[in-house]
Amino acid sequence: MYKESLRNLISGARPCESFETMEGRRLNMPMPDERCDLCGICADACTGKAISVDGGWSVDLGRCVFCRDCYDACGYISERPAPHYALNREDLVFAAGKEKDVEGRLDDSRVADLGNSVHIRELDTGSCNACEHEANAMSNIFNDMSRFGIGVKASPRHADVLLVTGPMTRAMLTAARKTYNAVPDSKMVVACGTCAISGGPFAEGDVVGTGIGDTMPVDIYVVGCPPTPNGMVVSFVKALGLRH
C-alpha cells in the first residue's frame, strides 16, 4: 500500500473513478417477479411504508430506506438498479412491470447562470448524519467532485445550490428558511436522501410536513438512505449538465 501511495504521489496519478464507473454503481430497488399475487406480505414488512399493493404493486423510492426487509419477507422480490435521482417527486414511484427513465436534465433556463461550475451549501435539517457522512465523501480521491466543477461554500450567500438533508424538524424550520432566503436568486434545492424527500421514518414525528418540499421548492430528488457519494455527484453532473 505504501509503495502504491508513493508511486501515485511521484507520478501524479489520480485514483479517481471515471464518470461511467460512478454512474454504473447504483443502489438496488425491490421489484416483484411475475409470481407476485399482491398478497401484501412485502408491504407489511416495509420499514419505510414505501411498498403499496393497492391497485397493483408499486414502490416509492422517496420513502424506501433500502433496508431489504421486503426481500426477506417475500421470495418473489428481486433487485433492480435504482435511478440516482429524479426531477419530480411523483417520478420516484415505480410500478411493477413498467420501465421509465427519470434522470433528466433541468431546463437550460434554470442552469444558464451556472456555467460549468456549481457551488453547494449543505443544510442539515435534523438528519441522523448518515447523509452528511456520504456527502463529505464526494470530495475524496475516488469521487473527486471538483473535477466536474462542483465545490462547497461555507456561506449560503456564495452558493448556487442548497443540498438539504434531514426531514425538516420544527426546531430547524426558521434556520432553514433563513438559509434558503440567503442564497442568491436562481438558486436550486436538492432533496438529498429519503428523509429530505418524504420525511422517512420521522414523517410522523416532530417534523414539518413530509420532507423539505413542504417548506421550500425542490429541483432535484436524490434517492437513498443514505444516498451514495457517487450518486450525488452523478446527480449534479447529469441534472445540471456539467462537463464530464
C-alpha positions in Angstrom: 0.0 0.0 0.0 2.8 2.4 0.9 4.6 1.6 -2.4 1.4 2.3 -4.4 0.8 5.6 -2.5 4.4 6.7 -3.1 4.1 5.7 -6.8 0.9 7.8 -7.2 2.5 10.7 -5.4 5.5 10.7 -7.6 3.7 10.0 -10.9 0.8 12.4 -10.2 -1.7 9.6 -10.9 -5.2 10.1 -9.6 -7.1 7.0 -8.5 -10.5 8.6 -9.1 -13.2 6.6 -10.8 -14.4 7.5 -14.3 -17.8 9.1 -14.6 -19.1 6.0 -16.4 -18.0 3.8 -13.4 -19.6 6.1 -10.9 -22.8 6.2 -12.9 -22.9 2.4 -13.0 -22.6 2.0 -9.3 -26.3 2.1 -8.2 -28.4 1.3 -5.3 -30.8 -1.6 -5.9 -34.6 -1.2 -5.5 -37.1 -4.0 -4.9 -39.3 -5.2 -7.7 -41.6 -8.4 -7.8 -41.4 -11.0 -10.5 -44.4 -12.5 -12.4 -45.3 -14.8 -9.5 -46.4 -11.8 -7.3 -50.1 -12.2 -6.3 -50.4 -8.9 -4.4 -50.6 -10.7 -1.0 -49.2 -7.7 0.7 -46.5 -9.5 2.8 -43.8 -7.3 1.4 -45.8 -4.1 2.1 -46.4 -5.2 5.7 -42.7 -5.8 6.2 -41.7 -2.5 4.6 -40.0 -0.3 7.2 -40.5 2.9 5.3 -44.0 2.1 4.1 -42.8 2.5 0.6 -44.5 -0.5 -0.9 -48.2 -0.5 -1.9 -50.3 -3.3 -3.4 -53.5 -1.2 -3.8 -54.4 -1.3 -7.4 -51.2 -3.0 -8.3 -47.7 -3.3 -6.9 -45.5 -0.2 -6.6 -42.6 1.1 -4.6 -41.9 4.7 -3.7 -38.2 5.4 -3.7 -38.8 8.6 -1.9 -39.9 6.6 1.1 -37.7 3.5 0.6 -34.9 3.2 3.2 -33.3 0.3 1.3 -33.4 -2.0 4.3 -34.1 -5.2 2.3 -36.8 -6.3 4.8 -39.1 -6.9 1.8 -36.6 -9.4 0.3 -36.6 -11.4 3.4 -40.4 -11.4 3.7 -41.2 -12.5 0.2 -39.2 -14.8 -2.1 -40.8 -13.1 -5.2 -38.9 -9.8 -4.7 -35.7 -9.3 -6.7 -33.2 -6.5 -7.2 -33.3 -3.8 -9.9 -30.9 -0.9 -10.4 -32.5 2.3 -9.0 -32.1 5.7 -10.5 -29.7 8.1 -8.8 -32.2 11.0 -8.9 -35.4 12.4 -10.3 -36.6 15.9 -11.2 -40.2 15.3 -10.0 -41.4 13.7 -6.8 -44.0 11.5 -8.5 -41.4 10.0 -10.8 -39.9 8.2 -7.8 -42.9 5.8 -7.7 -42.2 2.7 -9.8 -44.9 0.2 -10.7 -44.2 -3.4 -11.3 -43.6 -4.3 -14.9 -43.2 -0.7 -16.0 -39.9 0.8 -17.1 -39.1 4.5 -17.1 -36.1 6.8 -17.2 -36.4 9.7 -14.7 -32.8 11.0 -14.7 -33.4 14.1 -16.9 -31.7 17.4 -17.2 -33.1 20.7 -15.8 -34.2 23.3 -18.3 -31.5 25.4 -19.8 -33.2 28.5 -18.3 -32.6 27.0 -14.8 -28.9 26.3 -15.2 -27.9 29.1 -17.5 -26.2 31.1 -14.7 -24.1 28.2 -13.5 -21.8 27.8 -16.5 -19.5 24.9 -15.9 -19.4 25.0 -12.2 -21.7 24.8 -9.2 -21.2 25.8 -5.5 -23.0 23.9 -2.8 -24.1 24.9 0.7 -25.1 21.8 2.7 -28.1 22.3 5.0 -28.9 19.7 7.7 -32.5 20.0 8.8 -32.3 17.3 11.5 -30.8 14.2 9.9 -29.1 11.2 11.6 -25.8 12.4 9.9 -25.5 9.5 7.5 -26.2 11.7 4.5 -23.6 14.2 5.7 -21.1 11.5 6.1 -21.7 10.3 2.5 -21.8 13.9 1.2 -18.3 14.5 2.7 -17.0 11.6 0.5 -18.0 13.5 -2.7 -14.7 15.3 -2.5 -12.4 12.3 -1.7 -9.9 11.0 -4.2 -12.2 8.4 -5.6 -15.2 10.6 -6.4 -13.3 14.0 -6.7 -16.3 16.2 -7.4 -14.0 19.2 -8.1 -13.0 17.8 -11.5 -16.6 18.3 -12.6 -16.7 21.9 -11.3 -18.5 21.1 -8.1 -17.4 22.9 -4.9 -18.6 23.7 -1.4 -19.2 27.1 0.1 -19.4 27.9 3.8 -21.8 30.8 3.3 -25.2 30.4 1.6 -24.7 33.9 0.1 -21.9 32.4 -2.0 -23.8 29.3 -3.1 -25.8 28.3 -6.1 -27.4 25.1 -4.7 -28.7 24.0 -1.3 -28.0 20.4 -0.6 -30.6 19.7 2.0 -30.6 16.6 4.3 -32.9 15.6 7.1 -36.7 15.6 7.5 -37.1 19.3 8.3 -37.6 19.3 12.1 -39.6 22.0 13.7 -36.5 23.2 15.5 -34.7 23.7 12.2 -37.5 25.3 10.3 -36.7 29.0 10.9 -33.0 28.5 10.4 -33.7 26.5 7.1 -35.9 29.3 5.8 -33.2 31.9 6.6 -30.6 29.9 4.8 -32.8 29.4 1.8 -33.5 33.1 1.6 -29.8 33.9 1.9 -28.9 32.0 -1.3 -29.0 34.4 -4.3 -31.8 34.2 -6.8 -31.7 31.5 -9.5 -30.9 29.1 -6.6 -31.7 25.4 -6.7 -32.6 23.0 -4.0 -31.6 19.3 -3.8 -33.5 17.0 -1.5 -30.8 14.6 -0.5 -32.0 11.2 0.8 -35.2 9.6 1.9 -35.7 11.9 4.9 -35.4 15.1 2.9 -37.7 13.7 0.2 -40.5 12.3 2.3 -39.7 12.6 6.0 -38.6 9.0 6.0 -39.1 7.2 9.3 -39.5 10.5 11.0 -42.5 11.7 9.0 -44.9 11.2 11.8 -42.6 12.7 14.4 -41.8 16.3 15.3 -41.2 17.4 11.7 -42.8 19.9 9.3 -44.8 18.1 6.6 -43.4 15.1 4.8 -39.9 16.2 3.6 -38.5 19.5 2.8 -40.8 20.1 -0.2 -43.4 21.4 2.1 -41.2 24.4 3.1 -39.1 25.1 0.1 -39.3 24.2 -3.7 -37.2 21.2 -4.7 -35.4 20.9 -8.1 -33.7 17.5 -7.7 -34.5 14.5 -5.6 -31.5 12.2 -4.9 -32.6 8.8 -3.7 -31.0 6.7 -0.9 -30.9 6.2 2.8 -28.3 7.5 2.7 -27.5 8.3 -1.0 -24.1 7.2 -2.2 -21.4 9.9 -2.7 -21.0 8.8 -6.4 -24.8 9.0 -6.8 -24.8 12.6 -5.5 -22.0 13.6 -7.9 -23.7 11.9 -10.8 -27.0 13.6 -10.0 -25.4 17.0 -10.1 -23.5 16.4 -13.3 -26.4 15.0 -15.2 -29.2 17.2 -13.9 -27.2 20.4 -14.3 -25.4 19.5 -17.5 -21.9 19.8 -16.0 -18.8 18.8 -18.0 -17.6 15.2 -17.7 
